[in-house]
Amino acid sequence: MRYISTRGGMPPKSFSEILLGGLAPDGGLVMPEVCPKLDLAKLTQLSTLPYPELAFEVISLFVDDIPAADLKALVAKTYTSEVFGSADITPVIALEKNLYLQQLSNGPTLAFKDMAMQLLGNLFEYVLARENRQINIVGATSGDTGSAAEYAMRGKQGVNVFMLSPAGKMSPFQRAQMFSLQEPNIHNIAVTSMFDACQDMVKAINNDADFKQKYKIGAVNSINWGRVVAQICYYFKGYFAVAKTVGDPVDFCVPSGNFGNICAGHMARQMGLPIRKLIVATNENDVLDEFFSSGGYHPRGVDRTYETSSPSMDITKASNLERFVFDLLGRDADTLADLWSGIDAGKGFQLSKENFAKMHDVYGFRSSRSTHDDRLSNIRSVFTSYGREIDPHTADGFKAALEHRDVNIAMVILETALPAKFEDTMQEAIGQKPQRPATLAGLEGLPQRFDELAADAEVLKAYLAERIKL
C-alpha cells in the first residue's frame, strides 16, 4: 500500500512515512494509491467480529509496513472496554424502526475524536520508538480534536503537542478539558480569532518545508490520514449492527465541519460497504450544505464564520473535502491542484453539471443545515420521544436524518459528543443539566494553563522556535 498526494507532487510513500505528517509536501492531502476492495463474501466474514478484530482487519488493508502481530497488538491495546466503557466499543441504539444512533463518544474526552486519536497516540509512539525519532505536533481545534489529541498524547515518549484553539469560542467544558492538563509535553495556545484562522496558521507551518523539517513538525488534525483510517472502522461496525442481511443498503448521517468524519464514510463506501446515502449535517456555517446542494464550494473568511451552539462545526473551510473532490474528478491531480490553488487564494469553484450529478447519484451525498432553534427542538424531541439526551451536534444530525430518511432503509446517525460538554444548550433545551461522568465532576474548577497568541503564523513560528529543543 502506497500513498500519493491529491495534487500529484509527491512520490508514493508508505503508511509510516505519511503517518506523522499532515499536508503532503506539495500542499495536498495524502490518499491511498489504490483503494482496497471487499466483496460480499469478505464483508460477511467480517460481520461477526468483535470491534478490535474488525478494526485490525480494516486497518491492515491500509498499513502493510508495520508487522501484522505488532499492528494487531496496538489495535487491541487501543479498543478496550476500560477505555471505551464496554466491549462493544461503539454501541448502536435503536430509536425506532430503521432509525439508529451509533454511540462514538464513550472514550476519555466524551467525543467521537477519541475513536481515532487513541489509536493514533499508540501508532505514533510505536513508529517514533522504532525510528528513534521525536515529533512536535502542531494542531488546531474547534472544540473536540484538541482534547482528544492531548489525552491520547499526554506523557507519550518522543511527542510534544502544541494545540491552537479559538479564544473564548469553545464551551467551558471543552476549554477546561484541554487547559487543565498539566503534562509538560502539552502546550495550549488560545488564538484571538476563529477556528479557520487557527487552521490557516497550522497549514502555513506545514507549508514551510524548511521550518517543518528543522523543528520536526507533525499533525493530528483530521487531515492526518491515520485518523481517517481509524474512523473507517466504525462505519463497518455500524453497518453490521443494523443491516438485516449483509448486502442490504444502509444510510449514514454525519454532523460535519472539516469533512474528516464523513470522508471516512466515503472511503468505507469506496471499499464496498453497501452505504446508500451519506448525509452531511451542518449548522449555520453551511459551506458544505451549499456545496452538496448547489455544487458551489465557496469557503468563507473568519469575518463570515458564525459562533453557534454546535461550536465544533463552526468551520467554513472544510479541509478534507479535497479528498472527496479528488475522487469525484477521477483522481485528476492537475485539475484538483488548479481548483485548490484558487481556494488557497480565497476563491471558490463550481462543479460541472456532470460532476454535480455524479456526486449525488454515484457517491450518494446529501446535506442539510440547522439553526440554534432547530437544535433545541431536536434535543427536546429526542429526549421526549426516546428518553435520550443528545448533544447539539448530534441534534444537527438528527434533523438531517429525518429530512433525508427513507423509512424502509436503515439510517444510522453518528453521535458526535456527549451532552455533558454543552451544559448551557442542554439546559436551554430540556430544562436540566445533562448527565456527567463522576470522574469529570468539578472539571471547570481545575487550574488552567495556556498561552494567548494573535492570529499570525510568524508569531506562532517564533513561539514554537522558543520552546522546541533541537
Secondary structure as GFF3:
##gff-version 3
##sequence-region A 1 470
A	DSSP	beta_strand	3	5	.	.	.	ID=ss1
A	DSSP	alpha_helix	15	19	.	.	.	ID=ss2
A	DSSP	beta_strand	30	32	.	.	.	ID=ss3
A	DSSP	alpha_helix	40	46	.	.	.	ID=ss4
A	DSSP	alpha_helix	51	59	.	.	.	ID=ss5
A	DSSP	alpha_helix	68	78	.	.	.	ID=ss6
A	DSSP	alpha_helix	81	84	.	.	.	ID=ss7
A	DSSP	beta_strand	92	96	.	.	.	ID=ss8
A	DSSP	beta_strand	99	102	.	.	.	ID=ss9
A	DSSP	alpha_helix	113	131	.	.	.	ID=ss10
A	DSSP	beta_strand	135	140	.	.	.	ID=ss11
A	DSSP	alpha_helix	145	153	.	.	.	ID=ss12
A	DSSP	beta_strand	159	166	.	.	.	ID=ss13
A	DSSP	alpha_helix	172	179	.	.	.	ID=ss14
A	DSSP	beta_strand	186	191	.	.	.	ID=ss15
A	DSSP	alpha_helix	195	207	.	.	.	ID=ss16
A	DSSP	alpha_helix	209	214	.	.	.	ID=ss17
A	DSSP	beta_strand	217	218	.	.	.	ID=ss18
A	DSSP	alpha_helix	225	242	.	.	.	ID=ss19
A	DSSP	beta_strand	250	255	.	.	.	ID=ss20
A	DSSP	alpha_helix	260	271	.	.	.	ID=ss21
A	DSSP	beta_strand	275	282	.	.	.	ID=ss22
A	DSSP	alpha_helix	287	294	.	.	.	ID=ss23
A	DSSP	beta_strand	296	297	.	.	.	ID=ss24
A	DSSP	three_ten_helix	302	304	.	.	.	ID=ss25
A	DSSP	three_ten_helix	311	313	.	.	.	ID=ss26
A	DSSP	alpha_helix	321	328	.	.	.	ID=ss27
A	DSSP	alpha_helix	333	344	.	.	.	ID=ss28
A	DSSP	beta_strand	349	350	.	.	.	ID=ss29
A	DSSP	alpha_helix	353	361	.	.	.	ID=ss30
A	DSSP	beta_strand	365	369	.	.	.	ID=ss31
A	DSSP	alpha_helix	372	386	.	.	.	ID=ss32
A	DSSP	alpha_helix	392	403	.	.	.	ID=ss33
A	DSSP	beta_strand	410	414	.	.	.	ID=ss34
A	DSSP	three_ten_helix	419	421	.	.	.	ID=ss35
A	DSSP	alpha_helix	423	430	.	.	.	ID=ss36
A	DSSP	three_ten_helix	438	440	.	.	.	ID=ss37
A	DSSP	three_ten_helix	443	445	.	.	.	ID=ss38
A	DSSP	beta_strand	451	453	.	.	.	ID=ss39
A	DSSP	alpha_helix	457	467	.	.	.	ID=ss40
###
